[in-house]
Amino acid sequence: MYAFGNRSQSLLLTVKPSLRKVAERAIQLSKVDFGVVQGARTLDQQKRLYGQGRSGAQCVAKGIPAAYARPDMNVVTWTLNSNHIGGNAIDVCPVINGNFVWDNDGRLGLWPQVATAFKAAATETGIPIYWGGDWKGKQNDRPHFSIVPG
């Protein structure tokens, strides 16, 4: 059985108690260790993340300061209306031997195992969640877990 470290616990304190409850149960159920890498965000933090992978002109077109543009980085978000704002979402990452393993190509099969634990925890707690890896019609976001707005 796995348990969250101090950093994950601190980030969980920034999100809604219901999401925290699901995540705390998911880490107990998971066959893969994982840590929380993002909790609640401010709108300014979201704007800065939106600037990653985008030009100054693209940022300005969305009402974001051109100074937030980081075209040399990978895109990490597709919206300014993130569920992270308000504490309704977290991002997690699998951990192997104490190190984050993003498994971006999916070869290790870590993300479905983490998602299975979250879905089981959601069922047990009666708190509906959705996984960014299940998104249809847009880029998926495997690290992302949100409570379903109610």
N, CA, C and O atoms as a GROMACS GRO file, in nm:
protein
  600
    1MET      N    1   0.085  -0.119   0.000
    1MET     CA    2   0.000   0.000   0.000
    1MET      C    3   0.089   0.124   0.000
    1MET      O    4   0.190   0.130   0.071
    2TYR      N    5   0.051   0.220  -0.079
    2TYR     CA    6   0.128   0.344  -0.091
    2TYR      C    7   0.065   0.454  -0.005
    2TYR      O    8  -0.050   0.443   0.037
    3ALA      N    9   0.143   0.558   0.019
    3ALA     CA   10   0.097   0.674   0.095
    3ALA      C   11   0.159   0.799   0.033
    3ALA      O   12   0.268   0.793  -0.024
    4PHE      N   13   0.090   0.911   0.045
    4PHE     CA   14   0.142   1.036  -0.008
    4PHE      C   15   0.254   1.092   0.078
    4PHE      O   16   0.252   1.080   0.201
    5GLY      N   17   0.352   1.152   0.012
    5GLY     CA   18   0.458   1.224   0.081
    5GLY      C   19   0.411   1.363   0.119
    5GLY      O   20   0.298   1.403   0.091
    6ASN      N   21   0.500   1.437   0.183
    6ASN     CA   22   0.467   1.570   0.233
    6ASN      C   23   0.424   1.666   0.123
    6ASN      O   24   0.328   1.741   0.140
    7ARG      N   25   0.494   1.665   0.008
    7ARG     CA   26   0.460   1.758  -0.101
    7ARG      C   27   0.319   1.729  -0.153
    7ARG      O   28   0.240   1.821  -0.173
    8SER      N   29   0.288   1.602  -0.175
    8SER     CA   30   0.154   1.566  -0.222
    8SER      C   31   0.049   1.605  -0.121
    8SER      O   32  -0.057   1.657  -0.158
    9GLN      N   33   0.076   1.582   0.007
    9GLN     CA   34  -0.020   1.617   0.111
    9GLN      C   35  -0.044   1.768   0.114
    9GLN      O   36  -0.158   1.812   0.130
   10SER      N   37   0.062   1.846   0.097
   10SER     CA   38   0.047   1.992   0.095
   10SER      C   39  -0.038   2.038  -0.023
   10SER      O   40  -0.124   2.125  -0.008
   11LEU      N   41  -0.014   1.979  -0.140
   11LEU     CA   42  -0.092   2.016  -0.258
   11LEU      C   43  -0.238   1.974  -0.243
   11LEU      O   44  -0.328   2.044  -0.290
   12LEU      N   45  -0.262   1.861  -0.179
   12LEU     CA   46  -0.401   1.818  -0.157
   12LEU      C   47  -0.477   1.912  -0.064
   12LEU      O   48  -0.599   1.922  -0.073
   13LEU      N   49  -0.407   1.980   0.023
   13LEU     CA   50  -0.473   2.076   0.112
   13LEU      C   51  -0.528   2.197   0.036
   13LEU      O   52  -0.608   2.273   0.091
   14THR      N   53  -0.486   2.215  -0.090
   14THR     CA   54  -0.532   2.329  -0.169
   14THR      C   55  -0.660   2.299  -0.245
   14THR      O   56  -0.719   2.390  -0.304
   15VAL      N   57  -0.705   2.172  -0.246
   15VAL     CA   58  -0.822   2.136  -0.326
   15VAL      C   59  -0.942   2.105  -0.237
   15VAL      O   60  -0.930   2.094  -0.115
   16LYS      N   61  -1.057   2.090  -0.299
   16LYS     CA   62  -1.181   2.061  -0.228
   16LYS      C   63  -1.168   1.932  -0.147
   16LYS      O   64  -1.105   1.836  -0.193
   17PRO      N   65  -1.226   1.928  -0.028
   17PRO     CA   66  -1.218   1.809   0.056
   17PRO      C   67  -1.267   1.681  -0.013
   17PRO      O   68  -1.212   1.573   0.011
   18SER      N   69  -1.367   1.692  -0.098
   18SER     CA   70  -1.418   1.572  -0.166
   18SER      C   71  -1.314   1.514  -0.260
   18SER      O   72  -1.299   1.392  -0.268
   19LEU      N   73  -1.242   1.598  -0.332
   19LEU     CA   74  -1.137   1.551  -0.422
   19LEU      C   75  -1.021   1.493  -0.341
   19LEU      O   76  -0.964   1.390  -0.378
   20ARG      N   77  -0.989   1.558  -0.233
   20ARG     CA   78  -0.883   1.508  -0.144
   20ARG      C   79  -0.919   1.368  -0.094
   20ARG      O   80  -0.833   1.280  -0.089
   21LYS      N   81  -1.045   1.347  -0.058
   21LYS     CA   82  -1.090   1.217  -0.008
   21LYS      C   83  -1.072   1.109  -0.115
   21LYS      O   84  -1.026   0.999  -0.085
   22VAL      N   85  -1.108   1.139  -0.239
   22VAL     CA   86  -1.092   1.043  -0.348
   22VAL      C   87  -0.944   1.011  -0.369
   22VAL      O   88  -0.907   0.894  -0.380
   23ALA      N   89  -0.860   1.114  -0.374
   23ALA     CA   90  -0.717   1.093  -0.397
   23ALA      C   91  -0.654   1.011  -0.284
   23ALA      O   92  -0.572   0.922  -0.309
   24GLU      N   93  -0.692   1.040  -0.161
   24GLU     CA   94  -0.636   0.966  -0.047
   24GLU      C   95  -0.675   0.819  -0.051
   24GLU      O   96  -0.597   0.732  -0.011
   25ARG      N   97  -0.795   0.791  -0.098
   25ARG     CA   98  -0.836   0.651  -0.111
   25ARG      C   99  -0.769   0.588  -0.232
   25ARG      O  100  -0.730   0.471  -0.227
   26ALA      N  101  -0.754   0.663  -0.340
   26ALA     CA  102  -0.690   0.610  -0.462
   26ALA      C  103  -0.547   0.566  -0.436
   26ALA      O  104  -0.505   0.462  -0.487
   27ILE      N  105  -0.471   0.642  -0.359
   27ILE     CA  106  -0.332   0.603  -0.333
   27ILE      C  107  -0.327   0.473  -0.254
   27ILE      O  108  -0.234   0.394  -0.269
   28GLN      N  109  -0.427   0.449  -0.170
   28GLN     CA  110  -0.432   0.324  -0.094
   28GLN      C  111  -0.467   0.206  -0.183
   28GLN      O  112  -0.420   0.094  -0.160
   29LEU      N  113  -0.550   0.228  -0.284
   29LEU     CA  114  -0.594   0.122  -0.373
   29LEU      C  115  -0.499   0.095  -0.489
   29LEU      O  116  -0.502  -0.013  -0.548
   30SER      N  117  -0.416   0.190  -0.521
   30SER     CA  118  -0.336   0.184  -0.643
   30SER      C  119  -0.230   0.075  -0.639
   30SER      O  120  -0.167   0.049  -0.536
   31LYS      N  121  -0.212   0.012  -0.755
   31LYS     CA  122  -0.104  -0.085  -0.773
   31LYS      C  123   0.023  -0.016  -0.820
   31LYS      O  124   0.129  -0.078  -0.831
   32VAL      N  125   0.011   0.116  -0.848
   32VAL     CA  126   0.124   0.199  -0.892
   32VAL      C  127   0.133   0.318  -0.798
   32VAL      O  128   0.033   0.384  -0.772
   33ASP      N  129   0.252   0.345  -0.747
   33ASP     CA  130   0.271   0.463  -0.664
   33ASP      C  131   0.255   0.588  -0.751
   33ASP      O  132   0.288   0.585  -0.869
   34PHE      N  133   0.204   0.694  -0.694
   34PHE     CA  134   0.194   0.821  -0.766
   34PHE      C  135   0.197   0.935  -0.666
   34PHE      O  136   0.170   0.917  -0.547
   35GLY      N  137   0.232   1.053  -0.716
   35GLY     CA  138   0.234   1.173  -0.633
   35GLY      C  139   0.151   1.282  -0.698
   35GLY      O  140   0.128   1.280  -0.819
   36VAL      N  141   0.108   1.376  -0.618
   36VAL     CA  142   0.033   1.492  -0.668
   36VAL      C  143   0.136   1.596  -0.710
   36VAL      O  144   0.226   1.632  -0.634
   37VAL      N  145   0.122   1.646  -0.833
   37VAL     CA  146   0.216   1.745  -0.885
   37VAL      C  147   0.153   1.883  -0.903
   37VAL      O  148   0.224   1.983  -0.917
   38GLN      N  149   0.019   1.889  -0.902
   38GLN     CA  150  -0.051   2.017  -0.912
   38GLN      C  151  -0.180   2.007  -0.833
   38GLN      O  152  -0.250   1.906  -0.839
   39GLY      N  153  -0.210   2.113  -0.760
   39GLY     CA  154  -0.338   2.123  -0.690
   39GLY      C  155  -0.414   2.240  -0.746
   39GLY      O  156  -0.423   2.258  -0.868
   40ALA      N  157  -0.470   2.321  -0.657
   40ALA     CA  158  -0.544   2.440  -0.700
   40ALA      C  159  -0.448   2.541  -0.762
   40ALA      O  160  -0.330   2.549  -0.725
   41ARG      N  161  -0.500   2.616  -0.857
   41ARG     CA  162  -0.422   2.722  -0.922
   41ARG      C  163  -0.500   2.853  -0.917
   41ARG      O  164  -0.623   2.853  -0.911
   42THR      N  165  -0.426   2.962  -0.920
   42THR     CA  166  -0.488   3.093  -0.938
   42THR      C  167  -0.506   3.115  -1.088
   42THR      O  168  -0.448   3.043  -1.169
   43LEU      N  169  -0.587   3.214  -1.125
   43LEU     CA  170  -0.603   3.246  -1.266
   43LEU      C  171  -0.469   3.288  -1.327
   43LEU      O  172  -0.439   3.252  -1.441
   44ASP      N  173  -0.387   3.363  -1.252
   44ASP     CA  174  -0.257   3.403  -1.305
   44ASP      C  175  -0.168   3.281  -1.330
   44ASP      O  176  -0.099   3.275  -1.432
   45GLN      N  177  -0.168   3.185  -1.240
   45GLN     CA  178  -0.090   3.062  -1.262
   45GLN      C  179  -0.140   2.990  -1.388
   45GLN      O  180  -0.060   2.938  -1.466
   46GLN      N  181  -0.271   2.987  -1.406
   46GLN     CA  182  -0.326   2.921  -1.524
   46GLN      C  183  -0.284   2.994  -1.651
   46GLN      O  184  -0.251   2.930  -1.752
   47LYS      N  185  -0.284   3.125  -1.647
   47LYS     CA  186  -0.241   3.203  -1.765
   47LYS      C  187  -0.095   3.174  -1.797
   47LYS      O  188  -0.059   3.161  -1.914
   48ARG      N  189  -0.011   3.165  -1.695
   48ARG     CA  190   0.131   3.135  -1.719
   48ARG      C  191   0.148   2.996  -1.779
   48ARG      O  192   0.230   2.976  -1.869
   49LEU      N  193   0.072   2.900  -1.730
   49LEU     CA  194   0.079   2.766  -1.789
   49LEU      C  195   0.028   2.765  -1.932
   49LEU      O  196   0.082   2.696  -2.017
   50TYR      N  197  -0.077   2.843  -1.959
   50TYR     CA  198  -0.130   2.852  -2.094
   50TYR      C  199  -0.024   2.907  -2.190
   50TYR      O  200  -0.020   2.869  -2.307
   51GLY      N  201   0.062   2.994  -2.142
   51GLY     CA  202   0.168   3.051  -2.225
   51GLY      C  203   0.272   2.951  -2.269
   51GLY      O  204   0.344   2.976  -2.365
   52GLN      N  205   0.280   2.838  -2.201
   52GLN     CA  206   0.379   2.736  -2.239
   52GLN      C  207   0.340   2.675  -2.374
   52GLN      O  208   0.228   2.630  -2.394
   53GLY      N  209   0.437   2.676  -2.466
   53GLY     CA  210   0.414   2.620  -2.598
   53GLY      C  211   0.344   2.714  -2.694
   53GLY      O  212   0.303   2.673  -2.802
   54ARG      N  213   0.329   2.839  -2.653
   54ARG     CA  214   0.258   2.935  -2.736
   54ARG      C  215   0.342   3.062  -2.756
   54ARG      O  216   0.427   3.096  -2.674
   55SER      N  217   0.315   3.130  -2.867
   55SER     CA  218   0.384   3.255  -2.900
   55SER      C  219   0.320   3.371  -2.826
   55SER      O  220   0.211   3.358  -2.770
   56GLY      N  221   0.389   3.483  -2.827
   56GLY     CA  222   0.334   3.604  -2.768
   56GLY      C  223   0.202   3.644  -2.833
   56GLY      O  224   0.109   3.685  -2.764
   57ALA      N  225   0.194   3.632  -2.965
   57ALA     CA  226   0.072   3.667  -3.037
   57ALA      C  227  -0.045   3.576  -2.996
   57ALA      O  228  -0.158   3.622  -2.981
   58GLN      N  229  -0.016   3.448  -2.980
   58GLN     CA  230  -0.122   3.355  -2.938
   58GLN      C  231  -0.171   3.390  -2.797
   58GLN      O  232  -0.291   3.382  -2.768
   59CYS      N  233  -0.079   3.427  -2.710
   59CYS     CA  234  -0.118   3.466  -2.575
   59CYS      C  235  -0.203   3.592  -2.577
   59CYS      O  236  -0.310   3.596  -2.516
   60VAL      N  237  -0.157   3.694  -2.646
   60VAL     CA  238  -0.230   3.821  -2.653
   60VAL      C  239  -0.371   3.799  -2.708
   60VAL      O  240  -0.466   3.862  -2.663
   61ALA      N  241  -0.384   3.710  -2.806
   61ALA     CA  242  -0.516   3.681  -2.864
   61ALA      C  243  -0.613   3.624  -2.760
   61ALA      O  244  -0.734   3.635  -2.776
   62LYS      N  245  -0.560   3.564  -2.656
   62LYS     CA  246  -0.642   3.508  -2.547
   62LYS      C  247  -0.650   3.601  -2.426
   62LYS      O  248  -0.708   3.565  -2.324
   63GLY      N  249  -0.590   3.721  -2.439
   63GLY     CA  250  -0.594   3.816  -2.328
   63GLY      C  251  -0.488   3.790  -2.222
   63GLY      O  252  -0.501   3.833  -2.108
   64ILE      N  253  -0.384   3.719  -2.261
   64ILE     CA  254  -0.274   3.685  -2.170
   64ILE      C  255  -0.154   3.771  -2.206
   64ILE      O  256  -0.126   3.790  -2.325
   65PRO      N  257  -0.082   3.823  -2.109
   65PRO     CA  258   0.036   3.903  -2.142
   65PRO      C  259   0.135   3.828  -2.229
   65PRO      O  260   0.163   3.710  -2.205
   66ALA      N  261   0.188   3.895  -2.330
   66ALA     CA  262   0.285   3.833  -2.420
   66ALA      C  263   0.407   3.782  -2.343
   66ALA      O  264   0.472   3.687  -2.386
   67ALA      N  265   0.438   3.846  -2.231
   67ALA     CA  266   0.552   3.804  -2.150
   67ALA      C  267   0.536   3.662  -2.095
   67ALA      O  268   0.634   3.599  -2.056
   68TYR      N  269   0.412   3.609  -2.092
   68TYR     CA  270   0.388   3.474  -2.042
   68TYR      C  271   0.418   3.368  -2.149
   68TYR      O  272   0.418   3.248  -2.119
   69ALA      N  273   0.442   3.411  -2.272
   69ALA     CA  274   0.467   3.317  -2.382
   69ALA      C  275   0.598   3.242  -2.358
   69ALA      O  276   0.700   3.301  -2.322
   70ARG      N  277   0.593   3.112  -2.379
   70ARG     CA  278   0.710   3.024  -2.370
   70ARG      C  279   0.704   2.925  -2.485
   70ARG      O  280   0.677   2.806  -2.465
   71PRO      N  281   0.728   2.975  -2.609
   71PRO     CA  282   0.712   2.888  -2.726
   71PRO      C  283   0.809   2.770  -2.729
   71PRO      O  284   0.786   2.673  -2.801
   72ASP      N  285   0.916   2.777  -2.653
   72ASP     CA  286   1.015   2.670  -2.650
   72ASP      C  287   0.976   2.553  -2.560
   72ASP      O  288   1.046   2.452  -2.555
   73MET      N  289   0.865   2.566  -2.489
   73MET     CA  290   0.820   2.462  -2.397
   73MET      C  291   0.704   2.384  -2.457
   73MET      O  292   0.643   2.427  -2.556
   74ASN      N  293   0.672   2.269  -2.398
   74ASN     CA  294   0.557   2.190  -2.441
   74ASN      C  295   0.428   2.252  -2.390
   74ASN      O  296   0.424   2.308  -2.280
   75VAL      N  297   0.323   2.242  -2.470
   75VAL     CA  298   0.190   2.284  -2.426
   75VAL      C  299   0.148   2.193  -2.312
   75VAL      O  300   0.160   2.071  -2.321
   76VAL      N  301   0.098   2.253  -2.203
   76VAL     CA  302   0.053   2.174  -2.088
   76VAL      C  303  -0.093   2.198  -2.052
   76VAL      O  304  -0.148   2.128  -1.968
   77THR      N  305  -0.156   2.296  -2.116
   77THR     CA  306  -0.299   2.320  -2.091
   77THR      C  307  -0.361   2.378  -2.217
   77THR      O  308  -0.293   2.440  -2.300
   78TRP      N  309  -0.490   2.357  -2.230
   78TRP     CA  310  -0.562   2.401  -2.349
   78TRP      C  311  -0.669   2.502  -2.316
   78TRP      O  312  -0.744   2.544  -2.405
   79THR      N  313  -0.678   2.543  -2.192
   79THR     CA  314  -0.788   2.629  -2.151
   79THR      C  315  -0.746   2.728  -2.044
   79THR      O  316  -0.647   2.708  -1.973
   80LEU      N  317  -0.821   2.834  -2.033
   80LEU     CA  318  -0.808   2.925  -1.920
   80LEU      C  319  -0.913   2.895  -1.813
   80LEU      O  320  -0.906   2.948  -1.702
   81ASN      N  321  -1.009   2.812  -1.847
   81ASN     CA  322  -1.119   2.777  -1.757
   81ASN      C  323  -1.092   2.642  -1.689
   81ASN      O  324  -1.177   2.553  -1.691
   82SER      N  325  -0.977   2.628  -1.632
   82SER     CA  326  -0.936   2.502  -1.571
   82SER      C  327  -1.012   2.474  -1.442
   82SER      O  328  -1.043   2.565  -1.365
   83ASN      N  329  -1.040   2.347  -1.419
   83ASN     CA  330  -1.099   2.306  -1.292
   83ASN      C  331  -0.999   2.315  -1.177
   83ASN      O  332  -1.037   2.303  -1.060
   84HIS      N  333  -0.873   2.337  -1.209
   84HIS     CA  334  -0.774   2.360  -1.103
   84HIS      C  335  -0.805   2.490  -1.028
   84HIS      O  336  -0.780   2.502  -0.909
   85ILE      N  337  -0.861   2.588  -1.102
   85ILE     CA  338  -0.900   2.714  -1.040
   85ILE      C  339  -1.023   2.684  -0.955
   85ILE      O  340  -1.126   2.640  -1.006
   86GLY      N  341  -1.012   2.706  -0.828
   86GLY     CA  342  -1.122   2.672  -0.737
   86GLY      C  343  -1.102   2.539  -0.667
   86GLY      O  344  -1.184   2.501  -0.582
   87GLY      N  345  -0.995   2.467  -0.700
   87GLY     CA  346  -0.964   2.345  -0.627
   87GLY      C  347  -1.044   2.222  -0.664
   87GLY      O  348  -1.062   2.133  -0.581
   88ASN      N  349  -1.095   2.216  -0.787
   88ASN     CA  350  -1.174   2.101  -0.831
   88ASN      C  351  -1.093   1.997  -0.908
   88ASN      O  352  -1.149   1.898  -0.954
   89ALA      N  353  -0.962   2.018  -0.921
   89ALA     CA  354  -0.880   1.924  -0.999
   89ALA      C  355  -0.740   1.914  -0.941
   89ALA      O  356  -0.689   2.005  -0.877
   90ILE      N  357  -0.680   1.797  -0.968
   90ILE     CA  358  -0.539   1.775  -0.936
   90ILE      C  359  -0.472   1.711  -1.057
   90ILE      O  360  -0.539   1.651  -1.141
   91ASP      N  361  -0.342   1.724  -1.064
   91ASP     CA  362  -0.261   1.648  -1.158
   91ASP      C  363  -0.171   1.558  -1.075
   91ASP      O  364  -0.117   1.599  -0.972
   92VAL      N  365  -0.155   1.435  -1.121
   92VAL     CA  366  -0.070   1.339  -1.052
   92VAL      C  367   0.032   1.283  -1.151
   92VAL      O  368   0.021   1.304  -1.272
   93CYS      N  369   0.130   1.212  -1.098
   93CYS     CA  370   0.229   1.147  -1.183
   93CYS      C  371   0.272   1.017  -1.116
   93CYS      O  372   0.297   1.014  -0.995
   94PRO      N  373   0.280   0.908  -1.194
   94PRO     CA  374   0.332   0.784  -1.138
   94PRO      C  375   0.474   0.801  -1.085
   94PRO      O  376   0.551   0.883  -1.134
   95VAL      N  377   0.506   0.722  -0.984
   95VAL     CA  378   0.638   0.725  -0.921
   95VAL      C  379   0.695   0.583  -0.922
   95VAL      O  380   0.629   0.487  -0.882
   96ILE      N  381   0.818   0.572  -0.967
   96ILE     CA  382   0.891   0.445  -0.961
   96ILE      C  383   1.026   0.472  -0.898
   96ILE      O  384   1.100   0.560  -0.942
   97ASN      N  385   1.058   0.396  -0.795
   97ASN     CA  386   1.185   0.412  -0.723
   97ASN      C  387   1.208   0.556  -0.679
   97ASN      O  388   1.320   0.606  -0.687
   98GLY      N  389   1.102   0.622  -0.634
   98GLY     CA  390   1.113   0.758  -0.582
   98GLY      C  391   1.119   0.867  -0.687
   98GLY      O  392   1.137   0.984  -0.652
   99ASN      N  393   1.105   0.832  -0.815
   99ASN     CA  394   1.114   0.932  -0.922
   99ASN      C  395   0.985   0.938  -1.002
   99ASN      O  396   0.922   0.835  -1.028
  100PHE      N  397   0.945   1.060  -1.041
  100PHE     CA  398   0.831   1.075  -1.129
  100PHE      C  399   0.863   1.011  -1.264
  100PHE      O  400   0.971   1.032  -1.319
  101VAL      N  401   0.768   0.934  -1.316
  101VAL     CA  402   0.782   0.868  -1.446
  101VAL      C  403   0.658   0.904  -1.527
  101VAL      O  404   0.550   0.849  -1.504
  102TRP      N  405   0.672   0.996  -1.620
  102TRP     CA  406   0.557   1.049  -1.693
  102TRP      C  407   0.497   0.948  -1.789
  102TRP      O  408   0.379   0.960  -1.821
  103ASP      N  409   0.571   0.852  -1.836
  103ASP     CA  410   0.520   0.746  -1.924
  103ASP      C  411   0.435   0.807  -2.037
  103ASP      O  412   0.326   0.757  -2.068
  104ASN      N  413   0.487   0.915  -2.098
  104ASN     CA  414   0.411   0.986  -2.201
  104ASN      C  415   0.375   0.900  -2.321
  104ASN      O  416   0.271   0.921  -2.384
  105ASP      N  417   0.459   0.803  -2.353
  105ASP     CA  418   0.428   0.718  -2.468
  105ASP      C  419   0.339   0.600  -2.429
  105ASP      O  420   0.296   0.524  -2.516
  106GLY      N  421   0.313   0.583  -2.302
  106GLY     CA  422   0.223   0.479  -2.255
  106GLY      C  423   0.282   0.339  -2.254
  106GLY      O  424   0.210   0.243  -2.224
  107ARG      N  425   0.408   0.325  -2.285
  107ARG     CA  426   0.470   0.192  -2.295
  107ARG      C  427   0.470   0.116  -2.164
  107ARG      O  428   0.464  -0.007  -2.164
  108LEU      N  429   0.476   0.188  -2.052
  108LEU     CA  430   0.480   0.121  -1.922
  108LEU      C  431   0.340   0.088  -1.869
  108LEU      O  432   0.326   0.011  -1.774
  109GLY      N  433   0.240   0.147  -1.928
  109GLY     CA  434   0.102   0.119  -1.887
  109GLY      C  435   0.067   0.169  -1.748
  109GLY      O  436  -0.019   0.111  -1.681
  110LEU      N  437   0.133   0.277  -1.704
  110LEU     CA  438   0.111   0.325  -1.568
  110LEU      C  439  -0.018   0.404  -1.552
  110LEU      O  440  -0.087   0.391  -1.451
  111TRP      N  441  -0.052   0.487  -1.651
  111TRP     CA  442  -0.168   0.576  -1.638
  111TRP      C  443  -0.299   0.501  -1.620
  111TRP      O  444  -0.378   0.538  -1.533
  112PRO      N  445  -0.326   0.396  -1.699
  112PRO     CA  446  -0.452   0.324  -1.676
  112PRO      C  447  -0.462   0.263  -1.536
  112PRO      O  448  -0.571   0.253  -1.480
  113GLN      N  449  -0.350   0.222  -1.480
  113GLN     CA  450  -0.352   0.166  -1.345
  113GLN      C  451  -0.385   0.273  -1.240
  113GLN      O  452  -0.461   0.248  -1.147
  114VAL      N  453  -0.328   0.392  -1.257
  114VAL     CA  454  -0.360   0.503  -1.166
  114VAL      C  455  -0.507   0.541  -1.182
  114VAL      O  456  -0.577   0.564  -1.084
  115ALA      N  457  -0.554   0.548  -1.306
  115ALA     CA  458  -0.694   0.583  -1.331
  115ALA      C  459  -0.788   0.479  -1.272
  115ALA      O  460  -0.894   0.515  -1.219
  116THR      N  461  -0.753   0.353  -1.280
  116THR     CA  462  -0.836   0.248  -1.221
  116THR      C  463  -0.850   0.269  -1.071
  116THR      O  464  -0.960   0.253  -1.016
  117ALA      N  465  -0.742   0.306  -1.004
  117ALA     CA  466  -0.747   0.332  -0.860
  117ALA      C  467  -0.836   0.451  -0.829
  117ALA      O  468  -0.915   0.447  -0.734
  118PHE      N  469  -0.825   0.558  -0.909
  118PHE     CA  470  -0.910   0.676  -0.887
  118PHE      C  471  -1.057   0.644  -0.909
  118PHE      O  472  -1.143   0.686  -0.831
  119LYS      N  473  -1.086   0.569  -1.014
  119LYS     CA  474  -1.225   0.535  -1.042
  119LYS      C  475  -1.284   0.446  -0.933
  119LYS      O  476  -1.399   0.463  -0.895
  120ALA      N  477  -1.204   0.352  -0.884
  120ALA     CA  478  -1.251   0.267  -0.774
  120ALA      C  479  -1.273   0.350  -0.648
  120ALA      O  480  -1.372   0.329  -0.576
  121ALA      N  481  -1.183   0.443  -0.620
  121ALA     CA  482  -1.198   0.530  -0.503
  121ALA      C  483  -1.322   0.617  -0.516
  121ALA      O  484  -1.392   0.640  -0.418
  122ALA      N  485  -1.348   0.666  -0.635
  122ALA     CA  486  -1.467   0.748  -0.658
  122ALA      C  487  -1.594   0.667  -0.634
  122ALA      O  488  -1.690   0.716  -0.574
  123THR      N  489  -1.593   0.545  -0.681
  123THR     CA  490  -1.709   0.458  -0.660
  123THR      C  491  -1.729   0.430  -0.511
  123THR      O  492  -1.840   0.439  -0.460
  124GLU      N  493  -1.621   0.396  -0.442
  124GLU     CA  494  -1.629   0.367  -0.298
  124GLU      C  495  -1.680   0.485  -0.217
  124GLU      O  496  -1.762   0.468  -0.127
  125THR      N  497  -1.633   0.604  -0.251
  125THR     CA  498  -1.668   0.723  -0.174
  125THR      C  499  -1.798   0.787  -0.219
  125THR      O  500  -1.854   0.872  -0.149
  126GLY      N  501  -1.847   0.748  -0.337
  126GLY     CA  502  -1.967   0.809  -0.391
  126GLY      C  503  -1.944   0.949  -0.444
  126GLY      O  504  -2.039   1.027  -0.458
  127ILE      N  505  -1.819   0.982  -0.474
  127ILE     CA  506  -1.783   1.115  -0.524
  127ILE      C  507  -1.743   1.100  -0.671
  127ILE      O  508  -1.637   1.045  -0.700
  128PRO      N  509  -1.828   1.147  -0.764
  128PRO     CA  510  -1.795   1.128  -0.906
  128PRO      C  511  -1.675   1.211  -0.950
  128PRO      O  512  -1.662   1.329  -0.916
  129ILE      N  513  -1.588   1.147  -1.026
  129ILE     CA  514  -1.470   1.213  -1.081
  129ILE      C  515  -1.463   1.182  -1.230
  129ILE      O  516  -1.530   1.091  -1.279
  130TYR      N  517  -1.381   1.258  -1.300
  130TYR     CA  518  -1.346   1.218  -1.435
  130TYR      C  519  -1.197   1.233  -1.454
  130TYR      O  520  -1.130   1.314  -1.390
  131TRP      N  521  -1.148   1.150  -1.546
  131TRP     CA  522  -1.005   1.143  -1.576
  131TRP      C  523  -0.979   1.207  -1.711
  131TRP      O  524  -1.049   1.178  -1.808
  132GLY      N  525  -0.880   1.294  -1.717
  132GLY     CA  526  -0.844   1.359  -1.842
  132GLY      C  527  -0.800   1.263  -1.950
  132GLY      O  528  -0.802   1.298  -2.068
  133GLY      N  529  -0.761   1.142  -1.913
  133GLY     CA  530  -0.724   1.040  -2.012
  133GLY      C  531  -0.844   0.984  -2.086
  133GLY      O  532  -0.828   0.918  -2.189
  134ASP      N  533  -0.964   1.010  -2.036
  134ASP     CA  534  -1.087   0.964  -2.101
  134ASP      C  535  -1.150   1.070  -2.190
  134ASP      O  536  -1.251   1.043  -2.256
  135TRP      N  537  -1.093   1.190  -2.194
  135TRP     CA  538  -1.152   1.296  -2.274
  135TRP      C  539  -1.162   1.255  -2.420
  135TRP      O  540  -1.069   1.196  -2.476
  136LYS      N  541  -1.274   1.286  -2.480
  136LYS     CA  542  -1.297   1.258  -2.621
  136LYS      C  543  -1.304   1.390  -2.698
  136LYS      O  544  -1.353   1.490  -2.646
  137GLY      N  545  -1.253   1.388  -2.819
  137GLY     CA  546  -1.265   1.504  -2.905
  137GLY      C  547  -1.165   1.615  -2.879
  137GLY      O  548  -1.172   1.720  -2.942
  138LYS      N  549  -1.071   1.592  -2.789
  138LYS     CA  550  -0.965   1.689  -2.767
  138LYS      C  551  -0.844   1.615  -2.711
  138LYS      O  552  -0.850   1.496  -2.683
  139GLN      N  553  -0.737   1.686  -2.697
  139GLN     CA  554  -0.616   1.628  -2.640
  139GLN      C  555  -0.646   1.569  -2.503
  139GLN      O  556  -0.707   1.636  -2.420
  140ASN      N  557  -0.602   1.446  -2.478
  140ASN     CA  558  -0.625   1.393  -2.343
  140ASN      C  559  -0.519   1.447  -2.249
  140ASN      O  560  -0.416   1.500  -2.291
  141ASP      N  561  -0.546   1.433  -2.121
  141ASP     CA  562  -0.461   1.490  -2.016
  141ASP      C  563  -0.451   1.386  -1.904
  141ASP      O  564  -0.519   1.397  -1.802
  142ARG      N  565  -0.366   1.285  -1.925
  142ARG     CA  566  -0.360   1.172  -1.833
  142ARG      C  567  -0.329   1.209  -1.689
  142ARG      O  568  -0.378   1.139  -1.600
  143PRO      N  569  -0.252   1.312  -1.658
  143PRO     CA  570  -0.229   1.345  -1.518
  143PRO      C  571  -0.350   1.403  -1.445
  143PRO      O  572  -0.350   1.411  -1.322
  144HIS      N  573  -0.453   1.444  -1.518
  144HIS     CA  574  -0.563   1.525  -1.465
  144HIS      C  575  -0.680   1.441  -1.412
  144HIS      O  576  -0.732   1.352  -1.480
  145PHE      N  577  -0.719   1.472  -1.287
  145PHE     CA  578  -0.839   1.414  -1.226
  145PHE      C  579  -0.920   1.527  -1.165
  145PHE      O  580  -0.867   1.611  -1.091
  146SER      N  581  -1.049   1.530  -1.196
  146SER     CA  582  -1.138   1.636  -1.147
  146SER      C  583  -1.262   1.575  -1.084
  146SER      O  584  -1.306   1.466  -1.122
  147ILE      N  585  -1.318   1.646  -0.987
  147ILE     CA  586  -1.449   1.609  -0.938
  147ILE      C  587  -1.551   1.660  -1.039
  147ILE      O  588  -1.532   1.765  -1.101
  148VAL      N  589  -1.660   1.587  -1.054
  148VAL     CA  590  -1.765   1.627  -1.145
  148VAL      C  591  -1.844   1.740  -1.078
  148VAL      O  592  -1.894   1.722  -0.967
  149PRO      N  593  -1.855   1.855  -1.145
  149PRO     CA  594  -1.929   1.966  -1.083
  149PRO      C  595  -2.072   1.923  -1.052
  149PRO      O  596  -2.137   1.854  -1.132
  150GLY      N  597  -2.120   1.965  -0.935
  150GLY     CA  598  -2.252   1.920  -0.895
  150GLY      C  599  -2.347   2.025  -0.865
  150GLY      O  600  -2.462   1.997  -0.830
   0.00000   0.00000   0.00000
